[in-house]
Amino acid sequence: MPTSAGVGWAMTAYAPHGTYLYAIDEHGRITTWNTSPAAWLDGACGIVARPMTDAEWSAYLPRVAYTRTC
């Protein structure tokens, strides 16, 4: 199994509504990730602490009209 920080994942599954991804590692520990677009946007804004520049937007989202994100 692939590992992350030395942990071998035993099983992953999405919640029925698709907003959360659950993973159980080989030791029975459960990790939960919120996979909603709003959660990803909040996480990205928290990391960079600024909106994307026009150049970044054009490079990564070339077919999407610019929208201020953070």
N, C-alpha and C positions, 0 to 999 in steps of 0.2 A: 504494500500500500504506500502511496505517497506520504511523505511526512512534512510537518510544519513545526519548526522549533523542536524537533526530536519526538514529535507525537505522531503515531500511526493512527489514522482515522479508521474506525471500524464501520461506520454507517452514516449516511447523510440523507435528509429528506426535507422537502418543503412542507410547510403547513398547508392545510387544505385551501386556504384563501390566498396562498402564494406570497404573503408578505414576509414571512420568516423562513430562514434556512436553519435547520437544526443539524448538529453533528455530534455523534457520540464517539469518543476516542476509545482506544484499546483498554483503557482503565475504567471505562464507564462514566467518564465525565462528559457532561453535555455543554456544548457551546451553541449560542443562538446569535444569528446575524439578522438584523432588520434589512430586508432587500428592497424596500419601497424606494421609489425615486426621490421622495422627500428626504429620507434618511441618508441616502447617498449624497444628495446636495448639501445637507447640513454637515455631513462628515467632511466633504471636500472643502467647504467654506471654512470649517474649523481648522483645517490643516493649512490652507494658503492664506486665510484671513484677508482676502481681497477678491473682487470679481475678476473674471477672465478678461484679458485684454482683447482688443479687436483681432490682433494677430493670432493669439491662442485660439480664439473662437473659429477663425477662418481655417486654421490648421487642423483642428480636431472635430469641428462640426460644420464643414463647408456647405452643406445643403440645408442648414437650419438658420432661420433669421435670428440675429443677435437678440438676446434677452439678458438683462442684468440678473446675475445669479446670487450675489451675496450682498 
